[in-house]
Amino acid sequence: MDLALVRTANGLIGATEADRELVSKIKFGATIHGDFKKMRNAKLHGKFFALLDLAYQYFEPTGGLVPRQELRGIEGLAKYFEEMNDRPGQLTHAVMAYIRKLEKERAERFPAVDKSREAFREFITIDAGHFDLVMTPDGVKKVAKSISWGRMDDLAFSSLYKDVFNACWRLVLSSHFSSEEEAMGAAEQMGAFS
């Protein structure tokens, strides 16, 4: 368990909503052990998770069970064949029918798919360009970079925050706020930062 705590007049509390959620799962009287380090910039760390919480709150899944990468691959292959035959748009209907077939098959296999805060954080971090490539049995996969204290200094974390904000703005928040400043203010209010 990776947990950030803030010392307050009421004792140690979780630094973010996700941290508070983890703390609430620890039974009263339970003893926990940890390797404690003073955080890089606790305020920016809290703002980061408040931003993610805000974007997650407004996030409504609109895509189906065919991920963006897979759609791009299918559409790219169709476009390639169209260009080879000098017949643009020839495969458009076939591609759409194939995608609908995939959606239907997957909906039957996975009738209920829930939103996940952790999966959302991972997706946004990768979309923001902060990922490592790892080899899996299915081939190369993107994995969000760790934001643990030992792996990221203030400078790297500031860059991550800016890039994640841009991804949240582009993918979710721009549909709900009239400006980036308004979204940033809402995230700061949500995290109770002044």
C-alpha positions as CSV (number, residue, x, y, z in Angstrom):
1,M,0.0,0.0,0.0
2,D,1.4,3.4,-1.0
3,L,-0.1,6.0,1.2
4,A,0.5,9.8,1.7
5,L,-0.4,11.3,5.1
6,V,-0.7,14.9,6.3
7,R,-0.3,15.8,10.0
8,T,-3.2,17.9,11.2
9,A,-4.5,18.9,14.6
10,N,-6.6,15.7,14.5
11,G,-3.6,13.5,13.8
12,L,-2.4,11.9,10.6
13,I,-5.0,11.9,7.8
14,G,-4.8,10.8,4.2
15,A,-3.4,13.5,1.9
16,T,-5.9,12.8,-0.9
17,E,-9.3,11.3,-1.3
18,A,-7.7,8.1,-2.5
19,D,-5.4,8.1,0.6
20,R,-8.3,8.8,2.9
21,E,-10.2,5.9,1.3
22,L,-7.3,3.6,2.0
23,V,-7.0,4.8,5.6
24,S,-10.7,4.2,6.1
25,K,-10.2,0.5,5.2
26,I,-7.7,0.0,8.0
27,K,-9.5,-1.5,11.0
28,F,-9.4,0.5,14.3
29,G,-6.7,-0.8,16.5
30,A,-4.8,-2.3,13.5
31,T,-1.0,-1.8,13.5
32,I,0.6,-0.8,10.2
33,H,4.2,-0.4,9.4
34,G,5.7,1.9,6.8
35,D,8.9,3.4,5.5
36,F,8.1,7.1,6.0
37,K,9.8,9.9,4.0
38,K,9.0,13.6,3.8
39,M,7.3,14.2,0.6
40,R,8.6,16.4,-2.2
41,N,5.8,19.0,-2.5
42,A,2.8,17.8,-0.6
43,K,0.6,20.7,-1.8
44,L,1.3,19.9,-5.5
45,H,0.9,16.1,-4.8
46,G,-2.5,16.9,-3.2
47,K,-3.5,19.1,-6.1
48,F,-2.5,16.3,-8.5
49,F,-4.9,13.9,-6.9
50,A,-7.6,16.5,-6.5
51,L,-7.3,17.2,-10.3
52,L,-7.6,13.5,-11.0
53,D,-10.6,13.2,-8.7
54,L,-12.3,16.1,-10.4
55,A,-11.7,14.7,-13.9
56,Y,-12.8,11.3,-12.7
57,Q,-16.0,12.7,-11.2
58,Y,-16.9,14.2,-14.6
59,F,-15.7,11.3,-16.7
60,E,-18.5,9.4,-18.4
61,P,-17.4,6.4,-20.5
62,T,-18.4,7.1,-24.0
63,G,-16.3,4.6,-25.8
64,G,-17.3,1.0,-26.1
65,L,-15.5,-2.2,-25.5
66,V,-13.2,-1.7,-28.5
67,P,-10.3,0.5,-27.2
68,R,-9.1,3.5,-29.1
69,Q,-5.8,1.8,-30.0
70,E,-7.6,-1.1,-31.5
71,L,-10.0,1.1,-33.4
72,R,-7.0,3.1,-34.8
73,G,-5.4,-0.2,-35.9
74,I,-8.6,-1.4,-37.7
75,E,-9.3,1.9,-39.3
76,G,-5.6,2.3,-40.3
77,L,-5.5,-1.1,-42.0
78,A,-8.7,-0.3,-43.9
79,K,-7.3,3.1,-45.0
80,Y,-4.1,1.4,-46.2
81,F,-6.1,-1.1,-48.4
82,E,-8.2,1.7,-49.7
83,E,-5.1,3.7,-50.7
84,M,-3.5,0.7,-52.3
85,N,-6.6,0.2,-54.5
86,D,-7.1,3.9,-55.0
87,R,-10.7,3.6,-53.7
88,P,-11.1,5.9,-50.7
89,G,-14.1,5.0,-48.4
90,Q,-14.5,1.6,-50.0
91,L,-14.2,-0.3,-46.7
92,T,-15.9,2.2,-44.4
93,H,-19.2,0.3,-44.1
94,A,-17.3,-3.1,-43.7
95,V,-15.1,-1.5,-40.9
96,M,-18.1,-0.1,-39.1
97,A,-20.0,-3.4,-39.3
98,Y,-16.9,-5.2,-38.0
99,I,-16.5,-2.8,-35.0
100,R,-20.3,-3.2,-34.2
101,K,-19.8,-7.0,-34.3
102,L,-16.8,-6.7,-31.9
103,E,-18.8,-4.4,-29.6
104,K,-21.7,-6.8,-29.5
105,E,-19.6,-9.9,-28.9
106,R,-17.7,-8.2,-26.1
107,A,-20.9,-6.8,-24.5
108,E,-22.2,-10.4,-24.3
109,R,-18.9,-11.5,-22.7
110,F,-18.6,-8.5,-20.3
111,P,-22.1,-7.3,-19.6
112,A,-21.1,-5.0,-16.7
113,V,-18.0,-2.9,-16.9
114,D,-17.4,-0.4,-14.1
115,K,-15.5,2.8,-13.9
116,S,-12.2,2.4,-12.0
117,R,-10.4,5.4,-10.4
118,E,-7.0,3.5,-10.6
119,A,-7.6,2.6,-14.3
120,F,-8.5,6.2,-15.0
121,R,-5.3,7.5,-13.3
122,E,-3.3,5.0,-15.3
123,F,-5.0,5.9,-18.6
124,I,-4.6,9.7,-18.1
125,T,-0.9,9.3,-17.0
126,I,-0.2,7.3,-20.1
127,D,-2.1,9.7,-22.4
128,A,-0.1,12.5,-20.8
129,G,3.0,10.8,-22.1
130,H,4.4,9.6,-18.8
131,F,4.8,5.8,-19.4
132,D,7.3,3.0,-19.7
133,L,7.1,0.4,-22.4
134,V,7.2,-3.2,-21.1
135,M,7.1,-6.5,-23.0
136,T,4.2,-8.8,-22.2
137,P,3.0,-12.1,-23.8
138,D,0.7,-9.9,-25.9
139,G,3.5,-7.7,-27.1
140,V,4.7,-4.2,-26.0
141,K,2.4,-2.5,-23.5
142,K,2.4,1.1,-22.0
143,V,2.5,1.2,-18.2
144,A,2.1,4.5,-16.3
145,K,5.3,5.8,-14.7
146,S,5.4,5.4,-11.0
147,I,4.8,8.6,-9.1
148,S,6.3,7.3,-5.8
149,W,8.5,9.6,-3.8
150,G,11.7,7.7,-4.5
151,R,11.2,7.7,-8.2
152,M,10.2,11.3,-9.0
153,D,11.7,14.5,-7.8
154,D,9.9,17.9,-7.7
155,L,10.9,18.9,-11.2
156,A,9.7,15.6,-12.8
157,F,6.5,15.7,-10.7
158,S,5.8,19.3,-11.8
159,S,6.1,18.3,-15.4
160,L,3.8,15.3,-14.8
161,Y,1.2,17.6,-13.1
162,K,1.2,20.0,-16.1
163,D,0.9,17.2,-18.7
164,V,-1.8,15.3,-16.7
165,F,-3.7,18.6,-16.3
166,N,-3.5,19.1,-20.1
167,A,-4.8,15.5,-20.7
168,C,-7.6,15.9,-18.2
169,W,-8.6,19.2,-19.9
170,R,-8.5,17.8,-23.4
171,L,-10.3,14.5,-22.6
172,V,-12.8,15.5,-19.9
173,L,-12.8,18.9,-18.2
174,S,-13.1,21.1,-21.4
175,S,-16.6,19.8,-21.8
176,H,-17.6,21.0,-18.3
177,F,-15.6,24.2,-17.6
178,S,-15.4,27.3,-19.7
179,S,-11.6,27.8,-19.1
180,E,-8.6,25.9,-17.8
181,E,-8.4,28.4,-14.9
182,E,-12.0,27.6,-13.9
183,A,-11.2,23.8,-13.9
184,M,-8.0,24.4,-12.0
185,G,-9.9,26.4,-9.4
186,A,-12.5,23.6,-9.1
187,A,-9.8,21.0,-8.5
188,E,-8.1,23.2,-5.9
189,Q,-11.5,23.7,-4.1
190,M,-12.1,20.0,-4.2
191,G,-8.8,19.4,-2.6
192,A,-9.3,22.2,-0.1
193,F,-6.2,24.1,-1.2
194,S,-6.0,27.9,-0.9
